[in-house]
Amino acid sequence: MAINHKTTERQKALLTRQEFYVMIFTEICAAGQESPVWLCNWLSHMGSGVRFPNTLPQRAAPCASKQSALQVKPSAERLRSLGQCLSTDDETMEYLLTLLLSLALVLVLSILIRPVTIFEHQRGLLYRRGKFIRILEPGARWIFRPWETVQQVDIRLKHITLSGQEILTKDNISLKISLAAAYRVADPYKALTQSQNYEEALYLMLQIHLRDVIGTLLVEELLSKRAEIGNILLEKGREPACELGLELSLVNIKDIMFPGDLKAIFAQVVQAKMQGLAALEKARGESAALRNLANTEQLFANHPHLMQLRLLQTLETQAGKNLVILPTEWMTTLNRQKEK
């Protein structure tokens, strides 16, 4: 049977099957066997349109020639070869079908299921159909994409800075104060459900407490109690931070900035204090020197011979210089002569 080169692969397979079934019918007829009606109908159905007659040609004579018997053998071999080819085609199609089904299954699973990895510094919140289920610890998880979602929360220590907060003190002096704080997420579920932005809520809470504390202090108290103010703010902010699911660990005053005129005044005050301290130290030094002189005079008065020893020491140190040191008795005698 001739096949056009434009015929598709499926049509080629169909023609091959038709040839196969025609060959079966032909072999039956060549063998001189009777074919029942059901076999002819089955062959017609499986032959995809090839109609086989219900009647067969006359049975060949029993004493058929040896040549006709030899002609049947090649036809049987051809029949077996065609059957093997069809069996091989069926196995190939089955393999391709299995491969396609496997690829389709992998594609569907990749769409429906996805992996989620939670690191050591994170915690995961598992939601199923929008409802919170549990907090996931670090590790790898598989979630069902259409129903489940995982929201990751960083639990590492974080720092925030309240910069340039303009605040009035108790004596109505305007200052700019910068505050530094450190916190971490202690309860991820509270942190995400109690506030839309827990960091902004913490910032506002610290700002309010800072204004309350500074408003009760004078400028001098603020400067002298700078470290204590940080501890006060830490104690005040811990409970509200806990309600937000946060753990507040550190609060310190970073900078205190005065207006320009107050800077000059405070500079003068500091300068005066330093000058007073310098004068005080100078007076203390002079007082100590006078006390030493008084003690020395009293010592010389009680022990006159010490004066002679001191005079000899002075002469030794001043040898070769135009300096003459006379004893006190000589000066007294000279003064008496001048009076006469």
Number of C-alpha atoms within 10 A of each C-alpha: 6 5 11 8 7 7 9 11 9 9 13 14 13 14 17 18 18 20 17 20 21 18 17 16 19 15 17 14 18 19 13 16 14 14 15 11 13 10 13 18 15 12 20 19 13 13 20 13 10 14 13 20 12 13 12 18 10 11 12 13 8 7 6 9 9 8 8 12 12 10 11 13 12 10 16 14 11 13 17 12 13 17 14 12 11 16 12 12 13 12 11 12 12 12 12 12 11 12 12 12 12 12 11 12 12 12 11 11 13 13 12 13 14 12 11 15 15 18 14 12 12 18 23 23 18 19 16 16 11 10 11 14 12 12 17 17 16 14 13 11 13 11 16 15 16 11 12 17 19 20 14 18 18 15 17 12 13 13 12 15 15 17 13 14 16 15 17 19 20 16 12 12 14 16 19 15 20 18 20 17 22 15 21 18 26 17 18 22 18 16 21 17 12 13 15 10 12 19 19 11 16 20 14 13 15 22 15 11 16 24 16 15 17 19 18 14 18 16 19 9 14 19 12 11 12 15 13 13 20 21 15 15 21 19 14 16 21 16 14 17 23 16 14 24 22 23 20 23 14 16 24 20 20 15 13 16 15 15 11 8 9 14 12 12 11 12 12 12 12 12 12 12 12 12 12 12 12 12 12 12 12 12 12 12 12 12 12 12 12 12 12 11 12 12 12 12 13 10 13 15 12 10 11 10 11 13 16 13 10 11 14 13 11 12 14 9 9 13 10 8 8 6 9 9 10 9 11 10 9 10 10 10 10 11 11 10 8 7 6 5
